[in-house]
Amino acid sequence: MTILRTPTPLLTSLHGRRFGLGHKGELIGNEKEITRPCVDASITVGAEDTNVRAITIQLKDIDGNDINYREMVEVYVLLDANGDAFVVTGGSTGIAIGTDGALLTVVAKKMFVAISESDGDIDLTWTDTGTEAAYLLLRLPNGRLIVSDALTNT
């Protein structure tokens, strides 16, 4: 006689919900993701054109593919690539939203919250008539920090 048993979940929460590993290593709970798939990003800083630089951010999943949903990230403007300090003034106009996404200023010219479009794109512009050293830092939902190339204009 063979007794069939239902496999037990790897983990059970205090509320009796099942947790385990989902597709591509994502954590799931009762068939719902409990971690966000956005774990990487690329930041492309365009060439200076009349004191303005275009900045393109592409949010990505664990496989390096563009995400296919809107995601919220934090954006900071730093004095150096190591993240030792925030910029002093943040450029003459600073960071502004371009054609893709939405941007909310938290601290003028230094800290922002951005929402991507449904394909993970965020387009920004950096405007500075001076030559202040500046770098863009992106804080992803999983806590990972991504730093851009220099935004400094000549």
Buried (B, 14 or more C-beta within 10 A) or exposed (E): EEEEEEEEBEEEEEEEEBBEEBEEEBEBBEEEEEBBBBBBBBBEBEEBEEBBBBBBBBBBBEEEEEBEEBBBBBBBBBBEEEEEEBBEBBBEBBBBBBEBBEBEBEEEBBBBBBBBBEEBBBBBBBBBEEEBEBBBBBBBBEEEEBBBEBBBBE
